[in-house]
Amino acid sequence: MCENCGCQNLTHEHIININKNVFEYNDSFAKENRKFFEEKKITAFNLLSSPGAGKTTLLVNTIKNLQKNTNLAVIEGDQESDLDAEKIRTTGVKVKQINTGKACHLDAHAVAHAVKELNLLDSSLLFIENVGNLVCPASFDLGEKRKIVILSVTEGEEKPLKYPYIFAVSDVLVITKLDLAQYVNFNFDACEKYARSINQKMKIFRVSAKTSEGMGAWFDWLKHQGA
């Protein structure tokens, strides 16, 4: 029995080695993805959130605003179904669905296959909508330029304290459903304080995809990232 964790079937050394191998395998594909993106001047964003935070609604509205002047594509990750991918398809942009089954995150290998099938144009913006989860997806590099964590006001302002790692590794926090804040007594100042106590460099947007409040600054930032 391992005296550190109490497990009987695996030693602590074996657990460490297994984890190391999993991440090394993923990181090798992430490195190749990043190289491909750089060569094609593709800007990839990894969108992370819990289920129901508003990723897809934010993404649809973002596509509608940017698609006239920018080449866009989407990789859609879910455990089952292509419901969100169908919503993206209504905008007319390229979209590839990845169903992960029992897995709670996308990995770089699956993204590499999806990228090949999308046949991306040079200088595109690629949005990778990850599986809804605030834990597992944060640990897997996909080769993206920016990790973006999305938090809705209905989830409460304490989320950065409860799930610190995903905020630590993300470049941007987008607080969504701004139009509902008054009904749930969401404390924006506290949420941003908590987030920046974990990641001082984190850029923060407050938006409502429904009313378009704050969306202009979000659009401008995305355009700048792809410039």
C-alpha positions in Angstrom: 0.0 0.0 0.0 1.2 3.5 -0.9 1.7 5.4 2.4 1.1 8.7 0.6 -2.3 8.1 -1.0 -3.5 4.7 0.3 -3.8 3.0 -3.1 -3.2 -0.8 -3.1 -2.9 -1.7 -6.8 -0.5 1.0 -8.1 2.6 2.5 -6.5 3.0 6.3 -6.3 5.9 6.0 -8.8 3.7 4.2 -11.4 0.9 6.9 -11.1 3.5 9.7 -11.8 4.9 7.8 -14.8 1.5 7.2 -16.4 0.5 10.9 -16.0 3.8 11.9 -17.5 3.4 9.7 -20.5 -0.1 10.9 -21.2 1.0 14.6 -21.2 4.1 13.9 -23.2 2.0 12.2 -25.9 -0.4 15.1 -26.0 2.3 17.8 -26.0 4.0 16.2 -29.0 0.8 16.7 -31.1 0.3 20.2 -29.6 3.8 21.2 -30.7 3.0 20.0 -34.3 -0.4 21.8 -34.2 1.3 25.1 -33.1 3.9 24.8 -35.8 1.2 24.3 -38.4 -0.8 27.3 -37.2 2.3 29.5 -37.2 3.2 28.5 -40.7 -0.3 29.1 -42.0 -0.7 32.3 -39.8 -3.8 30.7 -38.2 -4.8 32.2 -34.8 -6.3 29.4 -32.6 -8.4 30.1 -29.5 -9.2 27.4 -27.0 -12.6 28.2 -25.4 -13.1 26.7 -21.9 -16.0 26.9 -19.5 -18.4 24.8 -17.5 -21.6 23.6 -19.2 -24.2 26.3 -19.9 -21.8 29.3 -19.5 -22.8 30.5 -23.0 -19.8 29.5 -25.1 -21.8 28.6 -28.2 -24.1 31.7 -28.1 -21.1 33.9 -27.6 -19.4 32.1 -30.5 -22.3 32.4 -32.9 -22.6 36.1 -32.3 -18.9 36.5 -32.7 -18.9 34.7 -36.0 -21.7 36.8 -37.3 -19.8 40.0 -36.5 -16.4 38.9 -37.9 -17.1 36.6 -40.8 -17.5 39.4 -43.5 -13.8 40.4 -43.2 -12.1 37.3 -41.6 -11.7 33.6 -42.5 -13.2 31.7 -39.6 -13.5 28.0 -38.7 -14.7 26.1 -35.6 -13.9 22.8 -33.9 -16.7 21.8 -31.7 -16.1 19.5 -28.7 -18.8 17.6 -26.9 -19.1 14.2 -25.3 -22.2 13.4 -27.4 -24.4 14.9 -30.1 -23.7 17.7 -32.7 -26.3 20.1 -31.4 -23.8 23.0 -30.9 -22.1 22.2 -34.2 -25.5 22.6 -36.0 -25.9 26.0 -34.4 -22.5 27.0 -35.7 -23.3 25.7 -39.2 -26.2 28.1 -39.5 -23.6 30.9 -39.8 -22.0 29.3 -42.9 -18.5 28.9 -41.5 -16.5 25.6 -41.6 -17.1 23.5 -38.5 -15.9 20.0 -37.4 -17.5 18.1 -34.6 -15.4 16.0 -32.2 -17.3 13.7 -29.8 -15.2 12.6 -26.9 -17.5 9.9 -25.5 -16.5 9.3 -21.9 -13.5 11.7 -22.1 -14.1 15.1 -20.4 -11.7 17.2 -22.7 -10.3 17.6 -26.2 -6.8 16.5 -26.8 -4.2 17.7 -29.4 -4.3 14.5 -31.4 -8.0 14.8 -32.1 -7.6 18.5 -32.9 -4.9 17.7 -35.4 -7.2 15.3 -37.3 -10.0 17.9 -37.2 -7.7 20.6 -38.6 -6.7 18.4 -41.5 -10.4 17.8 -42.4 -11.2 21.5 -42.2 -8.7 22.5 -44.8 -8.1 25.8 -43.2 -7.3 28.9 -45.2 -4.2 31.0 -44.4 -4.7 33.8 -41.8 -7.8 32.2 -40.4 -9.2 32.5 -36.9 -9.9 29.1 -35.4 -12.2 28.7 -32.4 -11.9 25.4 -30.5 -14.9 25.1 -28.3 -13.8 22.6 -25.7 -16.0 20.2 -23.7 -17.8 21.9 -20.9 -15.6 21.3 -17.8 -13.5 23.5 -15.6 -11.0 20.9 -14.6 -9.7 18.5 -17.3 -9.5 20.7 -20.4 -7.2 23.2 -18.6 -4.4 20.6 -18.5 -4.3 19.7 -22.2 -2.4 22.0 -24.6 -4.0 21.9 -28.1 -1.5 24.1 -29.8 -3.7 27.2 -29.4 -2.4 30.8 -29.2 -4.8 31.8 -26.4 -6.8 30.0 -23.8 -10.0 31.8 -23.0 -12.1 30.9 -20.0 -15.8 31.8 -20.1 -17.8 32.3 -16.9 -21.5 33.3 -16.7 -22.9 35.5 -14.0 -25.3 32.7 -13.1 -22.4 30.6 -11.8 -21.3 33.0 -9.1 -18.3 35.2 -8.5 -16.3 32.6 -6.5 -15.5 30.3 -9.4 -11.9 31.5 -9.7 -11.3 30.4 -6.1 -13.0 27.0 -6.6 -11.2 26.2 -9.9 -8.0 28.2 -9.8 -5.9 26.2 -12.3 -8.0 27.0 -15.3 -7.8 30.7 -14.5 -4.1 30.4 -13.9 -3.4 29.0 -17.4 -6.0 31.1 -19.3 -5.0 34.4 -21.0 -8.5 35.9 -21.0 -11.7 35.7 -18.9 -15.0 36.5 -20.6 -17.9 37.1 -18.1 -21.1 36.4 -20.0 -24.8 36.9 -19.5 -24.3 40.5 -18.3 -28.0 41.2 -18.8 -28.8 38.7 -16.0 -26.4 40.1 -13.4 -29.0 42.2 -11.6 -31.2 39.1 -11.0 -28.5 37.0 -9.5 -26.6 39.7 -7.5 -23.3 38.9 -9.3 -20.4 40.8 -7.8 -18.1 41.8 -10.8 -15.5 43.5 -8.7 -15.1 40.4 -6.4 -14.9 38.0 -9.4 -12.3 40.1 -11.1 -10.3 40.5 -7.9 -10.3 36.7 -7.4 -9.3 36.0 -11.0 -6.4 38.5 -10.9 -5.2 37.1 -7.5 -4.5 33.9 -9.5 -3.4 35.5 -12.8 -2.4 39.1 -12.7 -2.0 39.4 -16.4 -5.5 38.1 -17.3 -7.5 40.3 -19.6 -11.2 40.5 -18.7 -14.3 41.3 -20.7 -17.9 41.7 -19.5 -20.3 40.9 -22.3 -23.9 40.1 -23.1 -24.4 38.2 -26.3 -28.2 38.9 -26.0 -28.0 42.7 -25.7 -24.5 43.1 -27.4 -23.3 45.1 -24.4 -19.5 44.9 -24.2 -19.2 42.8 -27.3 -17.4 45.6 -29.3 -14.3 45.4 -27.1 -14.3 41.6 -27.4 -14.5 41.7 -31.2 -11.7 44.3 -31.4 -9.5 42.2 -29.2 -10.0 39.1 -31.4 -9.3 41.1 -34.6 -6.1 42.4 -33.0 -5.0 38.8 -32.1 -5.3 37.8 -35.7 -3.7 40.8 -37.2 
